[in-house]
Amino acid sequence: MATKSKEHAFPVAVEWEGARRVRVGVHRKAPLAVATPAQFHREADPSVWSPEDLLTAAAASCLAVTIAGAAERDELLLEELSVDATGIVGRRDDGTFGFTRIEQRVRVAVPVGDEGRARQLVERAESTCLVAASLDAEVETEVNVVGLALGGVAGARLRDA
């Protein structure tokens, strides 16, 4: 007998507010205004999140929380963790216009001596990040692991090939 995999639902509600602006809601969470980005509409409010911002943020934040969870499970002390990301939109190989890639830059600081463990952990987290695994766009990740000694930076910059 085949075993059915576990499924989880993430419902959202979107309500039009007028013009090119909507409000996104998730039960028991603060609503978020979303609008067409300024790149696609000259009258857009650049201070409002766009769907493109949200998709890029979803990939980057998924990676960050996956790294944090893995570090907690592996008892690896994180001194710092940040992920900066840029979503690139353009003409795709199939001729459609959409996300072609997401470029992520991860910075992790750990105690001196744990740099190798941290790099392996980030690589493992990158391969298991649910959002990135679900995208039909390339996700490029640059990893910078720094070892911190008491009172300062002692590690060297490491970069994925």
C-alpha positions as CSV (number, residue, x, y, z in Angstrom):
1,M,0.0,0.0,0.0
2,A,1.4,3.4,-1.0
3,T,1.9,6.0,1.7
4,K,0.5,9.4,1.0
5,S,2.9,12.2,1.7
6,K,2.0,14.8,4.3
7,E,0.4,18.0,2.8
8,H,0.2,21.5,4.3
9,A,-2.1,24.3,3.1
10,F,-1.1,28.0,3.2
11,P,-4.3,30.0,2.5
12,V,-4.2,33.6,1.6
13,A,-6.9,36.1,0.7
14,V,-6.4,39.0,-1.8
15,E,-8.8,41.9,-2.0
16,W,-8.7,44.6,-4.6
17,E,-8.4,48.1,-3.1
18,G,-8.6,50.0,-6.4
19,A,-6.3,50.9,-9.3
20,R,-3.4,48.5,-9.3
21,R,-3.3,47.8,-5.6
22,V,-4.5,44.9,-3.5
23,R,-4.4,43.9,0.2
24,V,-3.1,40.4,1.0
25,G,-4.3,38.7,4.1
26,V,-3.4,35.6,6.1
27,H,-5.6,34.6,9.0
28,R,-4.2,36.1,12.3
29,K,-1.4,38.0,10.5
30,A,-1.1,41.7,9.6
31,P,-2.3,42.4,6.1
32,L,0.1,43.6,3.5
33,A,-0.5,46.1,0.7
34,V,0.8,44.9,-2.7
35,A,0.9,46.8,-6.0
36,T,2.3,46.7,-9.5
37,P,6.1,47.6,-9.2
38,A,7.4,50.9,-10.5
39,Q,9.4,49.0,-13.1
40,F,6.0,48.1,-14.8
41,H,3.9,51.2,-14.1
42,R,5.3,54.7,-13.8
43,E,2.6,55.8,-11.4
44,A,3.2,52.9,-9.0
45,D,4.1,53.7,-5.4
46,P,7.7,52.4,-4.9
47,S,7.1,52.1,-1.1
48,V,4.5,49.3,-1.6
49,W,5.6,45.7,-1.9
50,S,5.1,44.1,-5.3
51,P,4.5,40.5,-6.1
52,E,8.0,40.4,-7.5
53,D,9.4,41.7,-4.2
54,L,7.4,39.0,-2.4
55,L,8.6,36.1,-4.5
56,T,12.3,37.2,-4.1
57,A,11.7,37.7,-0.3
58,A,10.1,34.3,-0.1
59,A,13.1,32.6,-1.6
60,A,15.6,34.5,0.6
61,S,13.6,34.3,3.8
62,C,13.0,30.6,3.3
63,L,16.8,30.0,2.9
64,A,17.4,32.1,6.1
65,V,14.9,30.3,8.3
66,T,16.1,26.9,6.9
67,I,19.7,27.8,7.8
68,A,18.6,28.9,11.3
69,G,16.6,25.8,11.9
70,A,19.4,23.5,10.7
71,A,21.9,25.4,12.9
72,E,19.6,24.9,15.9
73,R,19.2,21.2,15.2
74,D,23.0,20.8,14.7
75,E,23.8,22.9,17.7
76,L,25.9,25.3,15.6
77,L,26.1,28.8,17.2
78,L,25.2,31.5,14.7
79,E,26.7,34.9,15.5
80,E,25.2,36.5,12.4
81,L,23.0,35.4,9.5
82,S,21.8,37.5,6.6
83,V,20.6,36.8,3.1
84,D,20.4,39.5,0.5
85,A,18.7,38.6,-2.8
86,T,17.9,40.0,-6.1
87,G,15.2,38.6,-8.4
88,I,16.0,39.0,-12.1
89,V,13.0,39.3,-14.5
90,G,13.5,39.1,-18.3
91,R,12.9,37.0,-21.4
92,R,13.1,33.3,-20.6
93,D,14.4,30.5,-22.8
94,D,10.8,29.6,-23.7
95,G,10.1,33.2,-24.9
96,T,7.9,34.2,-22.0
97,F,8.7,37.1,-19.7
98,G,9.3,36.1,-16.1
99,F,11.8,35.4,-13.4
100,T,15.0,34.1,-15.0
101,R,17.0,33.7,-11.8
102,I,17.3,34.8,-8.2
103,E,20.7,35.8,-6.9
104,Q,21.3,35.2,-3.2
105,R,24.2,36.3,-1.0
106,V,24.4,34.5,2.3
107,R,26.6,35.8,5.2
108,V,27.1,33.6,8.2
109,A,29.4,34.3,11.1
110,V,30.2,31.4,13.5
111,P,32.9,30.8,16.1
112,V,36.4,30.2,14.7
113,G,36.8,26.6,13.9
114,D,33.1,26.0,12.9
115,E,33.4,27.6,9.4
116,G,33.5,24.2,7.6
117,R,30.4,23.0,9.5
118,A,28.7,26.2,8.7
119,R,29.4,25.9,5.0
120,Q,28.1,22.4,4.9
121,L,25.0,23.4,6.8
122,V,24.3,26.3,4.4
123,E,24.7,24.0,1.4
124,R,22.4,21.5,2.9
125,A,19.8,24.2,3.7
126,E,20.1,25.5,0.2
127,S,19.2,22.1,-1.3
128,T,16.2,21.7,1.0
129,C,14.7,25.2,0.9
130,L,11.1,24.6,-0.1
131,V,10.5,27.8,-1.9
132,A,13.6,27.7,-4.1
133,A,13.0,24.0,-4.9
134,S,9.5,25.0,-6.1
135,L,10.6,27.7,-8.6
136,D,11.1,27.4,-12.3
137,A,14.0,29.8,-12.2
138,E,17.7,29.4,-11.4
139,V,18.7,30.2,-7.9
140,E,22.3,31.2,-7.5
141,T,23.7,31.4,-4.0
142,E,27.0,33.0,-3.0
143,V,28.1,32.0,0.5
144,N,30.4,34.0,2.8
145,V,31.3,32.2,6.0
146,V,33.2,34.2,8.6
147,G,34.8,32.8,11.8
148,L,34.6,35.2,14.7
149,A,37.2,35.1,17.5
150,L,36.5,36.8,20.8
151,G,36.3,40.5,19.9
152,G,36.8,40.3,16.1
153,V,36.7,38.7,12.7
154,A,39.3,35.9,12.3
155,G,37.9,34.1,9.3
156,A,38.4,34.5,5.6
157,R,35.8,35.0,2.9
158,L,34.8,31.8,1.2
159,R,32.8,31.8,-2.0
160,D,31.0,29.0,-3.8
161,A,32.4,28.1,-7.2
